[in-house]
Amino acid sequence: SESAIVLDVNSNTILFEKEPDIKQGPASMSKLMLVYMVFERLQNNTLSLDHEFLVSKKAWKYGGSKMFVNVGDMVSVNDLLKGIIVQSGNDACIVLAEGLSGSEENMVEEMNDKSNEIGLSGSNFVNTTGWPDQDHYMTSRDIAHLSKLIIDKFPEYYYLFSINEFTYNDIRQFNRNKLISIDGYDGLKPGRTTQSGFGIAAS
């Protein structure tokens, strides 16, 4: 690996690092930023897990990993989060972005504002899915920091990362993070694109 970091969350001690500030395409690990945005709204009660959002044509036809939503469906936030975390669904990301912010572009602006606010100094988002783009990047240090914040700030929703499988639209998919089948692992998100290669935020 070109870049890696191992962080003890309890003490905030860095146990290992190798070029942790290289800016790289984070692939689906950038979905953690969108998940953070959703968890924050759930926690401050401006959103509920039962809230439903409409599936647009853009969401339905989006490429890559899918939750397999259908155009015109109303899908709950609870299901959309599982679609993102378990199935890595790009379509679920678009549904949430459009439902919460009006458009993916608006959500990207909010993600960048929030990433600056929480100290992700080596990150820039141009989409919500991790779709390859030279201007879409994160560092290993930022991914570790974001992961720690999710673990620390949202314990009531963190269980979602350890769900092994999820069936939606009669399509059963298993968690892309194969480490959670090993005792002791409970998250967070793997990713892969041709641009970024393989990566994982593991806890």
TITI-102895 format. One record per residue: residue number from 1; x, y, z of N, C-alpha, C, CB in turn. Coordinates in nm, 4 decimals. Each point is the difference from the previous one (the first is absolute). Glycine has a CB too. Example, Ala and Ser with C-alpha at 12.3 -4.5 7.8 and 13.67 -1.06 7.14 Angstrom:
pos:n.east:n.north:n.up:ca.east:ca.north:ca.up:c.east:c.north:c.up:cb.east:cb.north:cb.up
1:1.3190:-0.5690:0.7800:-0.0890:0.1190:0.0000:0.0900:0.1200:0.0000:-0.1892:-0.1173:0.1246
2:0.1542:0.2223:-0.1966:0.0820:0.1190:0.0060:-0.0770:0.1090:0.0730:0.1184:-0.0628:-0.2145
This chain:
pos:n.east:n.north:n.up:ca.east:ca.north:ca.up:c.east:c.north:c.up:cb.east:cb.north:cb.up
1:0.0834:-0.1195:0.0000:-0.0834:0.1195:0.0000:0.0874:0.1252:0.0000:-0.1820:-0.1250:0.1217
2:0.1424:0.2235:-0.2005:0.0738:0.1257:-0.0038:-0.0195:0.0805:0.1279:-0.0235:0.0020:-0.2482
3:-0.0924:-0.0182:0.3089:-0.0348:0.0837:0.1144:-0.0803:-0.0806:0.1002:0.0014:0.2048:-0.1449
4:0.0299:-0.1871:0.2750:-0.0724:-0.0711:0.1048:0.0158:0.0722:0.1323:0.0334:-0.2172:-0.1204
5:-0.1300:0.1961:0.2093:0.0101:0.0538:0.1355:-0.0780:-0.0918:0.0934:0.0241:0.2390:-0.0859
6:0.0314:-0.2623:0.2049:-0.0679:-0.0787:0.1035:-0.0164:0.0894:0.1220:0.0966:-0.2208:-0.0862
7:-0.2215:0.2375:0.1278:-0.0328:0.0944:0.1066:-0.0722:-0.0720:0.1124:-0.0140:0.1880:-0.1661
8:0.0630:-0.1697:0.2891:-0.0746:-0.0468:0.1174:-0.1036:0.1062:0.0348:0.1994:-0.1345:0.0875
9:-0.3267:0.0989:-0.1034:-0.1075:0.0982:0.0152:-0.0116:0.0494:0.1441:-0.1212:-0.1095:-0.1891
10:0.1395:0.0192:0.2858:-0.0201:0.0380:0.1403:0.0995:0.1055:0.0472:-0.0889:-0.2278:0.0413
11:0.2144:0.2117:-0.0817:0.1029:0.0939:0.0457:0.0382:0.1015:-0.1068:0.0849:-0.1772:0.1506
12:-0.1399:0.1603:-0.2723:0.0347:0.0841:-0.1148:0.1494:-0.0067:-0.0314:-0.1905:0.1518:0.0578
13:0.2495:-0.2689:-0.0324:0.1425:-0.0214:-0.0249:0.0200:-0.0639:-0.1370:0.0423:-0.0245:0.2476
14:0.0479:0.0818:-0.3257:0.0351:-0.0594:-0.1289:0.1019:-0.1113:0.0261:-0.0443:0.2196:-0.1259
15:0.0079:-0.3424:0.0923:0.0851:-0.1164:0.0234:0.0906:-0.0297:-0.1186:-0.1758:-0.0915:0.1491
16:0.1325:0.1325:-0.2688:0.0785:-0.0239:-0.1212:-0.0456:0.0988:-0.1060:0.0304:-0.2464:0.0557
17:0.0636:0.2947:-0.1330:-0.0387:0.0816:-0.1151:0.1019:-0.0140:-0.1114:-0.1166:0.1614:0.1516
18:0.0655:-0.1567:-0.2731:0.0836:-0.0050:-0.1200:-0.0611:0.0942:-0.1031:0.0728:-0.2410:0.0465
19:-0.0060:0.3522:-0.0684:-0.0474:0.1012:-0.0958:-0.1506:0.0274:0.0162:0.1804:-0.0733:-0.1607
20:-0.2240:0.1102:0.2831:-0.1443:0.0137:0.0241:-0.0631:0.1243:-0.0601:0.0375:-0.1244:0.2058
21:0.0432:0.2147:-0.2600:-0.0543:0.1256:-0.0524:0.0001:0.0070:-0.1529:0.0787:0.1089:0.2082
22:-0.0565:-0.2234:-0.2739:-0.0137:-0.0057:-0.1454:-0.1478:0.0150:-0.0364:0.2060:-0.1487:-0.0204
23:-0.2365:0.2367:-0.0728:-0.1375:0.0183:-0.0452:-0.0302:-0.1044:-0.1077:0.0075:0.2495:0.0534
24:-0.1073:-0.3325:-0.0261:-0.0327:-0.1110:-0.0887:-0.1498:-0.0067:-0.0237:0.2003:-0.1256:0.0816
25:-0.2379:0.0604:-0.1904:-0.1407:-0.0294:-0.0208:-0.0467:-0.0972:0.1062:0.0220:0.0403:-0.2472
26:-0.1222:-0.0029:0.3283:-0.0401:-0.0856:0.1122:-0.1035:-0.1057:-0.0360:0.0497:0.1904:0.1462
27:-0.0969:-0.1894:-0.2722:-0.1045:-0.0935:-0.0419:-0.1157:0.0054:0.0999:0.1721:-0.1505:-0.1114
28:-0.2277:0.0348:0.1457:-0.1203:-0.0012:0.0845:0.0253:0.0421:0.1433:-0.0855:-0.1786:-0.1433
29:0.2111:0.1899:0.1843:0.0258:0.0503:0.1352:-0.0479:0.1435:0.0162:0.1966:-0.1525:0.0162
30:-0.2097:0.2252:-0.1284:-0.0516:0.1363:0.0106:-0.1484:0.0012:0.0356:0.1712:0.0742:-0.1665
31:-0.2391:-0.1890:0.1535:-0.1394:-0.0096:0.0435:-0.0119:0.0224:0.1508:-0.0468:-0.1594:-0.1887
32:0.1564:0.1395:0.2620:-0.0026:0.0258:0.1439:-0.0347:0.1453:0.0293:0.1696:-0.1804:0.0336
33:-0.1300:0.2715:-0.1216:-0.0312:0.1413:0.0199:-0.1507:0.0227:-0.0135:0.2281:0.0653:-0.0879
34:-0.2901:-0.1278:-0.0110:-0.1450:0.0111:-0.0166:-0.0719:-0.0626:0.1186:0.0268:-0.0044:-0.2498
35:0.0203:-0.1111:0.2939:-0.0602:-0.0669:0.1159:0.0097:0.0894:0.1239:0.0595:-0.2258:-0.0976
36:0.0553:0.2915:0.1141:0.0161:0.0944:0.1119:-0.1084:0.1074:-0.0052:0.2490:-0.0416:0.0020
37:-0.2727:0.0960:-0.1207:-0.1008:0.1049:-0.0162:-0.1389:-0.0500:0.0401:0.1369:0.0999:-0.1851
38:-0.1683:-0.2239:0.1467:-0.1308:-0.0573:0.0329:-0.0104:-0.0271:0.1498:-0.0136:-0.1031:-0.2292
39:0.1175:0.0435:0.2888:-0.0001:-0.0272:0.1439:-0.0196:0.1280:0.0804:0.1502:-0.1964:-0.0389
40:-0.0866:0.3042:-0.0047:-0.0109:0.1273:0.0713:-0.1439:0.0498:0.0003:0.2359:0.0553:-0.0635
41:-0.3033:-0.0677:-0.0504:-0.1401:0.0418:-0.0082:-0.0902:-0.0892:0.0852:0.0429:0.0874:-0.2307
42:-0.0127:-0.2166:0.2319:-0.0780:-0.0912:0.0849:0.0169:0.0363:0.1474:0.0258:-0.1830:-0.1714
43:0.0965:0.2144:0.2088:0.0290:0.0288:0.1400:-0.0629:0.1311:0.0473:0.2124:-0.1264:-0.0261
44:-0.2191:0.2258:-0.0642:-0.0607:0.1270:0.0423:-0.1502:0.0075:-0.0318:0.2223:0.1088:-0.0354
45:-0.2781:-0.2250:-0.0025:-0.1442:-0.0160:-0.0192:-0.0589:0.0837:-0.1129:-0.0111:-0.0499:0.2389
46:0.0939:0.0855:-0.3380:-0.0543:0.0632:-0.1206:-0.0311:-0.1053:-0.1064:0.1304:0.2098:0.0508
47:-0.1073:-0.3362:-0.0169:-0.0232:-0.1126:-0.0906:-0.0290:-0.1217:0.0865:0.1524:0.0966:-0.1821
48:-0.2314:-0.1897:0.1289:-0.0253:-0.1247:0.0711:0.0288:-0.1182:-0.0914:-0.1742:0.1127:0.1429
49:0.1977:-0.2287:-0.0829:0.0268:-0.1213:-0.0781:-0.1213:-0.0407:-0.0831:0.1619:-0.0743:0.1757
50:-0.2810:0.1154:-0.1327:-0.1228:-0.0353:-0.0727:-0.0295:0.0944:-0.1159:-0.0881:-0.0951:0.2109
51:0.1581:0.2083:-0.2160:-0.0229:0.0975:-0.1073:0.0284:-0.0665:-0.1352:0.0616:0.1936:0.1547
52:-0.1452:-0.1613:-0.2538:0.0157:-0.0612:-0.1319:0.0329:0.1049:-0.1057:-0.1601:-0.1807:0.0665
53:0.2445:0.1388:-0.1626:0.0377:0.0879:-0.1106:-0.0298:-0.0675:-0.1340:0.1794:0.1053:0.1432
54:-0.2084:-0.0227:-0.2411:-0.0371:-0.0461:-0.1337:0.1239:-0.0365:-0.0828:-0.2058:0.1444:0.0105
55:0.1960:-0.2528:-0.0846:0.1085:-0.0433:-0.0886:-0.0148:0.0680:-0.1356:0.0150:-0.2228:0.1193
56:0.0847:0.3018:-0.1583:-0.0010:0.0690:-0.1292:0.0591:-0.0899:-0.1089:0.0199:0.2228:0.1176
57:-0.0365:-0.1793:-0.2414:0.0587:-0.0739:-0.1118:0.1522:0.0006:0.0096:-0.1975:0.0596:-0.1441
58:0.2556:0.0533:0.1885:0.1459:0.0080:0.0147:0.0505:-0.1052:0.0981:-0.0086:0.2457:-0.0510
59:-0.0606:-0.2591:0.1643:0.0410:-0.0982:0.1004:-0.0119:-0.1417:-0.0548:-0.0725:0.1563:0.1821
60:-0.0390:-0.1846:-0.2479:-0.0279:-0.1341:-0.0520:0.1039:-0.0443:-0.1025:-0.2425:0.0401:0.0400
61:0.2848:0.0503:-0.1281:0.0886:-0.0393:-0.1094:0.1490:0.0146:0.0329:-0.1809:0.0672:-0.1544
62:0.2135:-0.0161:0.2752:0.1398:0.0220:0.0366:0.0768:-0.1318:-0.0027:-0.0667:0.1969:0.1422
63:0.1891:-0.1943:-0.1924:0.0803:-0.1205:-0.0170:0.0676:-0.0468:0.1273:0.0355:0.0699:-0.2313
64:0.0430:-0.1749:0.2187:0.0750:-0.0534:0.1132:-0.0857:-0.0847:0.0926:0.1476:0.1972:-0.0148
65:-0.1057:-0.2072:0.1398:-0.0721:-0.0813:0.0982:-0.1404:0.0556:0.0224:0.2179:-0.0610:0.1111
66:-0.3144:-0.0300:-0.0947:-0.1391:0.0426:0.0098:-0.0723:-0.0662:0.1171:-0.0004:0.0354:-0.2463
67:-0.0954:0.0388:0.2982:-0.0985:-0.0523:0.0938:-0.1188:-0.0580:-0.0779:0.0716:0.1692:0.1761
68:-0.0867:-0.1260:-0.3018:-0.1063:-0.0409:-0.0913:-0.1361:0.0579:0.0376:0.1275:-0.2082:-0.0414
69:-0.1280:0.3418:0.0595:-0.1262:0.0719:0.0168:-0.0649:0.0199:-0.1367:0.0876:0.1172:0.2076
70:-0.2191:-0.0945:-0.2079:-0.0738:0.0214:-0.1237:-0.0502:0.1439:-0.0085:-0.0673:-0.2419:-0.0015
71:0.0650:0.2961:-0.1187:-0.0499:0.1362:-0.0217:-0.1416:0.0130:0.0572:0.1427:0.0229:-0.2089
72:-0.1641:0.0830:0.2843:-0.1317:0.0271:0.0559:-0.0259:-0.0631:0.1351:-0.0768:0.0175:-0.2289
73:0.1661:-0.1079:0.2726:-0.0144:-0.0599:0.1334:0.0218:0.1052:0.1078:0.0776:-0.2222:-0.0892
74:-0.1440:0.2038:0.2016:0.0296:0.0757:0.1207:0.0765:-0.0941:0.0930:-0.2084:0.1503:-0.0247
75:0.3309:-0.1120:0.0612:0.0876:-0.0885:0.0772:0.0366:0.0668:0.1319:0.0915:-0.1023:-0.2124
76:-0.0966:0.0265:0.3205:0.0277:0.0557:0.1324:0.1487:0.0288:0.0179:-0.1970:-0.1247:0.0912
77:0.2267:0.2202:-0.0042:0.1384:0.0327:0.0346:0.0695:-0.1231:0.0577:-0.0641:0.2407:0.0432
78:-0.0091:-0.3182:0.0359:0.0548:-0.1222:0.0580:0.0497:-0.0948:-0.1088:-0.1549:0.0251:0.1956
79:0.0727:-0.0479:-0.2976:0.0395:-0.0877:-0.1101:0.1123:0.0606:-0.0840:-0.2323:-0.0905:-0.0044
80:0.2258:0.2209:-0.0179:0.1034:0.0662:-0.0808:0.1366:-0.0072:0.0687:-0.1749:0.1545:-0.0946
81:0.1771:-0.1375:0.2266:0.1266:-0.0116:0.0732:0.0570:-0.1411:-0.0122:-0.0768:0.1775:0.1607
82:-0.0089:-0.2779:-0.1483:0.0460:-0.1371:-0.0170:0.0462:-0.0238:-0.1433:-0.1571:-0.0750:0.1807
83:0.0867:0.1367:-0.2750:0.0401:-0.0120:-0.1405:0.1372:0.0578:-0.0265:-0.2377:0.0103:-0.0620
84:0.2729:0.0966:0.1347:0.1320:0.0617:-0.0150:0.1062:-0.0788:0.0764:-0.1093:0.2245:-0.0275
85:0.0813:-0.2547:0.1538:0.1012:-0.0585:0.0880:0.0256:-0.1470:-0.0320:-0.0681:0.1613:0.1773
86:-0.0400:-0.2372:-0.1996:0.0148:-0.1436:-0.0254:0.0289:-0.0276:-0.1475:-0.1555:-0.0474:0.1910
87:0.0747:0.1074:-0.2787:0.0062:-0.0317:-0.1422:0.0827:0.0990:-0.0821:-0.2210:-0.1051:0.0268
88:0.2654:0.2121:0.0376:0.0791:0.1043:-0.0662:-0.0737:0.0619:-0.1186:0.2068:-0.1192:0.0718
89:-0.3391:0.1310:-0.0586:-0.0817:0.0442:-0.1125:0.0186:0.1463:-0.0380:-0.1613:-0.1700:0.0690
90:0.2098:0.1918:-0.1906:0.0102:0.1367:-0.0512:-0.1385:0.0613:-0.0188:0.2159:-0.0593:-0.1141
91:-0.3122:-0.0244:0.0747:-0.1358:0.0504:-0.0191:-0.0584:0.0516:0.1319:-0.0316:-0.1618:-0.1904
92:0.0608:0.0914:0.2997:-0.0486:0.0441:0.1313:0.0600:0.1346:0.0391:-0.0272:-0.2394:0.0678
93:0.1543:0.2608:-0.1031:0.0651:0.1287:0.0284:-0.0730:0.1151:-0.0693:0.2205:-0.1185:0.0245
94:-0.2564:0.0972:-0.1501:-0.0665:0.1061:-0.0760:-0.1383:0.0284:0.0570:0.1274:-0.0668:-0.2054
95:-0.1998:-0.0389:0.2427:-0.1331:0.0201:0.0591:0.0096:0.0835:0.1269:-0.0764:-0.2190:-0.0959
96:0.1704:0.1856:0.1834:0.0162:0.0759:0.1239:0.0443:0.1432:-0.0270:0.0564:-0.2121:0.1179
97:0.0379:0.2291:-0.2084:0.0498:0.1343:-0.0312:-0.1117:0.0888:-0.0531:0.2258:-0.0961:-0.0492
98:-0.3036:0.0423:-0.0445:-0.1088:0.0785:-0.0588:-0.1109:0.0252:0.1026:0.0535:-0.0973:-0.2262
99:-0.0811:-0.0023:0.3091:-0.1052:0.0150:0.0999:0.0348:0.0998:0.1083:-0.0648:-0.2319:-0.0459
100:0.1905:0.2329:0.0862:0.0427:0.0876:0.1093:0.0353:0.1404:-0.0467:0.0832:-0.2007:0.1171
101:-0.0250:0.2114:-0.2373:0.0570:0.1289:-0.0424:-0.0538:0.0520:-0.1324:0.2018:-0.0641:0.1222
102:-0.2909:-0.0104:-0.1857:-0.0583:0.0460:-0.1257:0.0714:-0.0523:-0.1223:-0.0719:0.2006:0.1183
103:0.2037:-0.2192:-0.1069:0.0794:-0.0529:-0.1104:0.1308:-0.0556:0.0549:-0.1037:0.1653:-0.1620
104:0.1680:-0.2489:0.0809:0.1306:-0.0513:0.0415:0.1001:0.1143:0.0122:-0.0487:-0.2202:-0.1122
105:0.0400:0.3168:0.0211:0.0932:0.1129:0.0014:-0.0114:0.0800:0.1303:-0.0146:0.0118:-0.2509
106:-0.1081:0.0093:0.2960:-0.0198:0.0709:0.1267:0.0584:-0.0781:0.1169:-0.2072:0.1040:-0.0931
107:0.1872:-0.2361:0.0923:0.0533:-0.0824:0.1075:0.1525:0.0021:-0.0004:-0.2036:-0.1458:-0.0122
108:0.2638:0.1442:-0.1048:0.1466:0.0058:-0.0094:0.0523:0.1281:0.0643:-0.0065:-0.1363:-0.2120
109:-0.0607:0.2481:0.1870:0.0394:0.1262:0.0647:-0.0074:-0.0123:0.1513:-0.0822:0.1282:-0.1990
110:-0.0249:-0.1883:0.2481:-0.0165:-0.0177:0.1443:0.1068:-0.0937:0.0570:-0.2467:0.0392:-0.0259
111:0.2796:-0.1444:-0.0487:0.1042:-0.0933:0.0433:0.1352:0.0697:0.0108:-0.1256:-0.1878:-0.1080
112:0.1570:0.2724:0.0115:0.1269:0.0729:0.0044:0.0029:0.1005:0.1142:0.0216:-0.0291:-0.2465
113:-0.1329:0.0970:0.2694:-0.0079:0.0934:0.1131:0.0199:-0.0744:0.1319:-0.1560:0.1486:-0.1316
114:0.0877:-0.2622:0.1451:0.0090:-0.0777:0.1238:0.1396:-0.0591:0.0176:-0.2446:-0.0528:-0.0169
115:0.3059:0.0084:-0.0917:0.1341:-0.0585:0.0107:0.1009:0.1038:0.0472:-0.0566:-0.1626:-0.1821
116:0.0406:0.2871:0.1378:0.0857:0.1088:0.0495:-0.0261:0.0263:0.1477:0.0028:0.1027:-0.2290
117:-0.1296:-0.1079:0.2670:-0.0393:0.0267:0.1381:0.0581:-0.1032:0.0969:-0.2099:0.1052:-0.0855
118:0.2148:-0.2313:0.0431:0.0463:-0.1065:0.0902:0.1485:-0.0325:-0.0176:-0.2305:-0.0933:-0.0049
119:0.2981:0.1705:-0.0811:0.1451:-0.0102:-0.0071:0.0564:-0.0973:-0.1010:-0.0065:0.0610:0.2304
120:-0.0692:-0.0907:-0.3357:0.0531:-0.0860:-0.1062:0.0739:0.0883:-0.1011:-0.1890:-0.1704:0.0312
121:0.3125:0.2024:-0.0001:0.0742:0.1001:-0.0773:0.0540:-0.0534:-0.1323:0.0602:0.1063:0.2146
122:-0.0609:-0.2380:-0.2308:0.0533:-0.0581:-0.1236:-0.1057:-0.0664:-0.0850:0.2122:-0.0333:0.1172
123:-0.3345:0.0847:-0.1092:-0.1112:-0.0622:-0.0727:-0.0737:0.1009:-0.0861:-0.0236:-0.1663:0.1835
124:-0.0281:0.1178:-0.2961:-0.0886:0.0804:-0.0846:-0.0955:-0.0949:-0.0699:0.1764:0.1809:-0.0343
125:-0.3049:-0.1468:0.0384:-0.1026:-0.0854:-0.0575:-0.0628:0.0672:-0.1211:-0.0444:-0.1006:0.2254
126:0.0244:0.0246:-0.3321:-0.0723:0.0506:-0.1166:-0.1242:-0.0841:-0.0283:0.2157:0.0858:-0.0947
127:-0.2326:-0.1949:0.1686:-0.1211:-0.0811:-0.0090:-0.0236:-0.0675:0.1349:0.0348:-0.0385:-0.2494
128:-0.1470:-0.0299:0.2629:-0.0344:-0.0640:0.1271:0.0363:-0.1482:0.0035:-0.1840:0.1644:0.0237
129:0.2279:-0.2187:-0.1364:0.0145:-0.1450:-0.0143:0.1438:-0.0504:0.0040:-0.2057:0.0076:-0.1315
130:0.3007:0.0815:0.1028:0.1381:-0.0428:-0.0169:0.0351:-0.0316:-0.1439:-0.0085:-0.0880:0.2288
131:-0.0820:0.1237:-0.3210:0.0240:-0.0197:-0.1431:0.1306:0.0699:-0.0397:-0.2506:-0.0155:-0.0449
132:0.3361:-0.0508:-0.0347:0.1329:0.0557:-0.0291:-0.0036:0.1396:-0.0619:0.0774:-0.2320:-0.0305
133:0.0021:0.3199:0.0864:0.0170:0.1357:-0.0505:0.1303:0.0528:0.0590:-0.2534:0.0400:-0.0217
134:0.3359:0.0241:-0.0593:0.1310:0.0453:0.0490:-0.0118:0.1035:0.1118:0.0925:-0.0450:-0.2265
135:-0.2063:0.1117:0.2354:-0.0192:0.1003:0.1049:-0.0735:-0.0557:0.1214:-0.0026:0.1741:-0.1768
136:-0.0229:-0.3037:0.1762:-0.0672:-0.0657:0.1128:0.1043:-0.0842:0.0732:-0.2263:-0.0049:-0.1215
137:0.2611:0.0465:0.2423:0.1092:-0.0693:0.0696:-0.0140:0.0120:0.1515:0.1496:0.0442:-0.1959
138:-0.0829:-0.1379:0.2643:0.0147:0.0052:0.1455:0.1395:-0.0528:0.0333:-0.2524:-0.0311:0.0401
139:0.2986:0.0570:0.0812:0.1229:-0.0604:0.0487:-0.0355:-0.1102:0.0991:0.1282:0.2166:-0.0335
140:-0.0337:-0.3075:0.0544:-0.0217:-0.1045:0.1007:-0.0229:0.0609:0.1377:0.1426:-0.1572:-0.1333
141:-0.0714:0.2659:0.1618:-0.0170:0.0661:0.1289:-0.1432:0.0527:0.0162:0.2444:0.0623:-0.0017
142:-0.2973:-0.0030:-0.1043:-0.1364:0.0516:0.0061:-0.1024:-0.1129:0.0138:0.0722:0.1958:-0.1383
143:-0.0508:-0.3050:0.0679:-0.0916:-0.1137:0.0096:0.0000:-0.0554:0.1427:0.0394:-0.0553:-0.2439
144:0.0797:0.0462:0.3041:0.0103:-0.0472:0.1388:-0.0707:0.0960:0.0954:0.2188:-0.1117:-0.0544
145:-0.1988:0.2422:0.0335:-0.0621:0.1005:0.0857:-0.1525:-0.0042:-0.0119:0.2045:0.1440:-0.0238
146:-0.2534:-0.1540:-0.0990:-0.1439:-0.0078:-0.0236:-0.0578:-0.1269:0.0623:0.0277:0.1310:-0.2132
147:0.0438:-0.2412:0.1991:-0.0448:-0.1265:0.0588:-0.0102:0.0108:0.1518:0.1058:-0.1247:-0.1901
148:-0.0056:0.1867:0.2518:-0.0003:0.0190:0.1455:-0.1199:0.0852:0.0431:0.2520:-0.0188:0.0031
149:-0.2807:0.1238:-0.0788:-0.1140:0.0856:0.0343:-0.1312:-0.0772:-0.0072:0.1255:0.1984:-0.0862
150:-0.1400:-0.2809:-0.0164:-0.1221:-0.0803:-0.0139:-0.0150:-0.0948:0.1186:0.0169:0.0149:-0.2512
151:0.0932:-0.0799:0.2894:-0.0025:-0.0937:0.1127:-0.0338:0.0733:0.1306:0.1703:-0.1458:-0.1177
152:-0.1060:0.2605:0.1384:-0.0160:0.0736:0.1255:-0.1348:0.0722:0.0116:0.2464:0.0282:0.0022
153:-0.2908:0.0342:-0.1132:-0.1157:0.0893:0.0075:-0.1343:-0.0701:-0.0185:0.1477:0.1770:-0.0843
154:-0.1465:-0.2903:0.0162:-0.1276:-0.0606:-0.0375:-0.0087:-0.1476:0.0410:-0.0124:0.1607:-0.1911
155:0.0336:-0.1906:0.3198:-0.0040:-0.1403:0.0432:-0.1359:-0.0655:-0.0239:0.1711:0.0560:0.1710
156:-0.2782:0.0253:-0.1721:-0.1342:-0.0559:-0.0167:-0.0276:-0.0464:-0.1424:-0.0757:0.1484:0.1827
157:0.1596:-0.1049:-0.2785:-0.0177:-0.0413:-0.1396:0.1167:-0.0845:-0.0517:-0.1334:0.2070:-0.0365
158:0.2356:-0.2211:0.1171:0.1209:-0.0689:-0.0465:-0.0242:-0.1486:-0.0297:0.1343:0.1624:0.1337
159:-0.2380:-0.2202:-0.0705:-0.0307:-0.1421:-0.0227:-0.0236:-0.0313:-0.1482:-0.0997:-0.0092:0.2293
160:0.0585:0.1096:-0.3059:-0.0284:-0.0206:-0.1418:0.1218:-0.0532:-0.0763:-0.1689:0.1835:0.0135
161:0.2886:-0.1478:0.0326:0.1218:-0.0422:-0.0703:0.0294:-0.1489:0.0173:0.0890:0.2297:0.0320
162:-0.1485:-0.2932:0.0681:0.0286:-0.1415:0.0240:-0.1108:-0.0919:-0.0503:0.1327:0.0683:0.1979
163:-0.2296:-0.0131:-0.2718:-0.1045:-0.0840:-0.0608:0.0622:-0.0807:-0.1132:-0.1821:0.1676:0.0603
164:0.1636:-0.2970:-0.0568:0.0688:-0.0892:-0.0944:-0.0657:-0.0060:-0.1372:0.0722:-0.1326:0.1943
165:-0.2049:0.1460:-0.1971:-0.0695:-0.0093:-0.1286:-0.1257:0.0848:0.0025:0.0907:-0.2311:-0.0359
166:-0.1379:0.2673:-0.0820:-0.1213:0.0811:-0.0119:-0.0701:-0.0360:-0.1300:0.1031:0.1886:0.1349
167:-0.2340:-0.2131:-0.1252:-0.0806:-0.0325:-0.1178:-0.0933:0.1158:-0.0303:0.0126:-0.2467:0.0519
168:-0.0041:0.2979:-0.1727:-0.0916:0.1048:-0.0449:-0.0445:-0.0341:-0.1413:0.1118:0.1758:0.1469
169:-0.2395:-0.1541:-0.1744:-0.0556:-0.0296:-0.1322:0.0225:-0.1476:-0.0367:0.0411:0.2399:-0.0703
170:-0.0484:-0.3261:0.1727:0.0203:-0.1450:-0.0148:0.1403:-0.0375:-0.0460:-0.2401:-0.0180:-0.0516
171:0.3342:0.1099:0.0664:0.1389:-0.0271:-0.0376:0.0840:-0.0010:0.1280:-0.0301:0.1081:-0.2309
172:0.0865:-0.2226:0.2620:0.0789:-0.0177:0.1215:0.1466:0.0285:-0.0300:-0.1639:-0.1716:0.0871
173:0.2218:0.2626:-0.0097:0.1413:0.0323:-0.0174:0.0706:-0.0059:0.1353:-0.0533:0.1461:-0.2003
174:0.1784:-0.1882:0.1966:0.0790:-0.0096:0.1218:0.0900:0.1220:0.0136:-0.0064:-0.2511:-0.0130
175:0.0407:0.2830:0.1365:0.0854:0.1153:0.0279:0.1303:-0.0111:-0.0779:-0.1017:0.0227:0.2290
176:0.1393:0.0858:-0.2960:0.1234:0.0000:-0.0788:0.1239:-0.0074:0.0901:-0.1175:0.1331:-0.1782
177:0.0989:-0.1003:0.3062:0.1101:-0.0075:0.0956:0.0060:-0.1417:0.0576:-0.0231:0.2477:0.0561
178:0.1060:-0.3322:-0.1154:0.0073:-0.1408:0.0406:0.0618:-0.0175:0.1388:0.0186:-0.0619:-0.2408
179:0.0480:0.1645:0.2921:0.0630:-0.0111:0.1318:-0.1033:-0.0165:0.1115:0.1895:0.1393:-0.0842
180:-0.3125:-0.0912:0.0635:-0.0966:-0.0075:0.1094:-0.0435:-0.1426:0.0291:-0.0776:0.2269:-0.0611
181:0.1142:-0.3222:-0.0242:-0.0281:-0.1406:0.0299:0.1028:-0.0575:0.0973:-0.1047:-0.0252:-0.2266
182:0.2091:0.1029:0.2563:0.1031:-0.0412:0.0951:-0.0311:0.0633:0.1352:0.1740:-0.0226:-0.1849
183:-0.1673:-0.0571:0.2902:-0.0329:0.0476:0.1336:0.0862:0.1205:0.0374:-0.0680:-0.2329:0.0653
184:0.0025:0.3393:-0.0208:0.0721:0.1198:0.0433:-0.0102:0.1162:-0.0967:0.1536:-0.1491:0.1178
185:-0.1842:0.1219:-0.2437:-0.0138:0.1083:-0.0987:-0.1459:0.0464:-0.0064:0.1944:-0.0933:-0.1346
186:-0.2158:0.2254:0.1260:-0.1382:0.0503:-0.0026:-0.0219:0.1146:-0.0991:-0.0175:-0.0684:0.2369
187:0.1091:0.0922:-0.3260:-0.0156:0.1066:-0.1002:0.1298:0.0171:-0.0776:-0.1707:0.1171:0.1448
188:0.1845:-0.0224:-0.2307:-0.0984:0.1007:-0.0339:-0.0362:-0.0066:-0.1489:0.0886:0.1457:0.1852
189:0.0114:-0.1263:-0.2744:-0.0354:0.0094:-0.1415:0.1195:-0.0327:-0.0886:-0.1723:0.1725:0.0559
190:0.1567:-0.2707:-0.1444:0.1010:-0.0224:-0.1033:-0.0344:0.0805:-0.1258:0.0456:-0.2315:0.0923
191:0.0480:0.2393:-0.1833:-0.0269:0.0684:-0.1254:0.0969:-0.0422:-0.1084:-0.0906:0.1916:0.1278
192:0.0449:-0.1812:-0.2504:0.0885:-0.0273:-0.1129:-0.0534:0.0682:-0.1252:0.0678:-0.2202:0.1022
193:0.0199:0.2914:-0.1715:-0.0249:0.0438:-0.1369:0.1281:-0.0231:-0.0788:-0.1730:0.1740:0.0728
194:0.1631:-0.1643:-0.2040:0.1200:-0.0152:-0.0825:0.0990:0.1122:0.0282:-0.1358:-0.1143:-0.1775
195:0.0841:0.2315:0.2172:0.0856:0.1137:0.0311:0.0758:-0.0211:0.1309:-0.1588:0.1487:-0.1232
196:0.0862:-0.1942:0.2250:0.0579:-0.0033:0.1356:0.0613:-0.1337:0.0372:-0.1665:0.1681:0.0635
197:0.1267:-0.2750:-0.1316:0.0395:-0.1325:0.0451:-0.0818:-0.0386:0.1214:0.2322:0.0335:-0.0894
198:-0.1786:-0.1261:0.1692:-0.0713:-0.0493:0.1183:0.0331:0.0837:0.1219:0.0013:-0.2305:-0.0954
199:-0.1005:0.2475:0.1836:0.0218:0.0685:0.1265:-0.1030:-0.0449:0.0999:0.0981:0.1966:-0.1176
200:-0.0696:-0.1728:0.2460:-0.0985:-0.0332:0.1021:0.0225:0.0852:0.1245:-0.0159:-0.2350:-0.0893
201:-0.0974:0.2734:0.1506:0.0007:0.0575:0.1337:-0.0554:-0.1090:0.0903:-0.0295:0.2441:-0.0814
202:0.1150:-0.3043:0.1635:-0.0384:-0.1171:0.0789:0.0062:0.0330:0.1487:0.0852:-0.1534:-0.1812
203:-0.1794:0.0986:0.2552:-0.0016:0.0185:0.1445:-0.0282:-0.1329:0.0681:-0.0767:0.2385:-0.0271
